[in-house]
Amino acid sequence: MTGDDACSHSLEVSVIIPTINAAGHLRGTISACRGVREIVVVDGGSRDDTTEVARSMGARVVVTGASRGIQLHEGAMRSEGEWLLFLHADTVLTGSWKEEAKRFIADPSNLMRAATFRFGLDDPSAEARRLERRVAWRTRYLRLPYGDQGLLIQRDFYLSLGGFRAWPLMEDVDLVRHIGRRRLTILESAAKTSAERWCRDGWRRRSLRNLACLTLYLLGVPPHLIARLYG
């Protein structure tokens, strides 16, 4: 953060954002996080101006290999806050998310719990609303949010779980399963993610791809093989 922001921060959270060629979305993601303790952007080798954008907006930049699990965990290790908020580079937190996060953090019973946000998409289409409803069902009844819903967790609790594994994908589901259904809170504010991938790949095709990855992971297929299959 800039000097002025650092002096006026009101939320003692380190926001950790893994990136690769994310310059087109990163400004909005960082802007929505103004007023936190620090923002750490962990870049996996971008070829665009992602790191320049991050630095220009006051974020600290760490460079690692291009594996989201590695990036997330390295960001946690390089950050300073007692509370960590992991956030994708194309996701913008909305509404009163800071107030909700403050209340969650202030409750001592949440030291061994984690919180995530509602899933939203920045697209006005009916397909987007249908996908949001499906994700809401999965999150509420299966307690299985993905990384694009953000994850707020106390540092010691995160470390006690072993942190994110050094995987290229499914690292988010793995950590949530270690947290456990009863230790996960769903906050009301939405984490609004770019619909670009669904628009590019097709709503049905992208959703089926994600479901296939989850199914293979639950069947015990190693994540590096899943990544090889689906790119």
Rosetta blueprint (number, residue, H / E / L):
1 M L
2 T L
3 G H
4 D H
5 D H
6 A H
7 C H
8 S H
9 H L
10 S L
11 L E
12 E E
13 V E
14 S E
15 V E
16 I E
17 I E
18 P E
19 T E
20 I L
21 N L
22 A L
23 A H
24 G H
25 H H
26 L H
27 R H
28 G H
29 T H
30 I H
31 S H
32 A L
33 C L
34 R L
35 G L
36 V E
37 R E
38 E E
39 I E
40 V E
41 V E
42 V E
43 D E
44 G L
45 G L
46 S L
47 R L
48 D L
49 D L
50 T H
51 T H
52 E H
53 V H
54 A H
55 R H
56 S H
57 M L
58 G L
59 A L
60 R E
61 V E
62 V E
63 V E
64 T L
65 G L
66 A L
67 S L
68 R H
69 G H
70 I H
71 Q H
72 L H
73 H H
74 E H
75 G H
76 A H
77 M H
78 R H
79 S L
80 E L
81 G L
82 E L
83 W E
84 L E
85 L E
86 F E
87 L L
88 H L
89 A L
90 D L
91 T E
92 V E
93 L E
94 T L
95 G L
96 S L
97 W H
98 K H
99 E H
100 E H
101 A H
102 K H
103 R H
104 F H
105 I H
106 A H
107 D L
108 P H
109 S H
110 N H
111 L H
112 M H
113 R L
114 A E
115 A E
116 T E
117 F E
118 R E
119 F E
120 G E
121 L E
122 D L
123 D L
124 P L
125 S L
126 A H
127 E H
128 A H
129 R H
130 R H
131 L H
132 E H
133 R H
134 R H
135 V H
136 A H
137 W H
138 R H
139 T H
140 R H
141 Y H
142 L H
143 R L
144 L L
145 P L
146 Y L
147 G H
148 D H
149 Q H
150 G L
151 L E
152 L E
153 I E
154 Q E
155 R H
156 D H
157 F H
158 Y H
159 L H
160 S H
161 L L
162 G L
163 G L
164 F L
165 R L
166 A L
167 W L
168 P L
169 L L
170 M L
171 E H
172 D H
173 V H
174 D H
175 L H
176 V H
177 R H
178 H H
179 I H
180 G L
181 R H
182 R H
183 R H
184 L E
185 T E
186 I E
187 L E
188 E E
189 S E
190 A E
191 A E
192 K E
193 T E
194 S L
195 A L
196 E H
197 R H
198 W H
199 C H
200 R H
201 D H
202 G L
203 W H
204 R H
205 R H
206 R H
207 S H
208 L H
209 R H
210 N H
211 L H
212 A H
213 C H
214 L H
215 T H
216 L H
217 Y H
218 L H
219 L L
220 G L
221 V L
222 P L
223 P H
224 H H
225 L H
226 I H
227 A H
228 R H
229 L H
230 Y H
231 G L
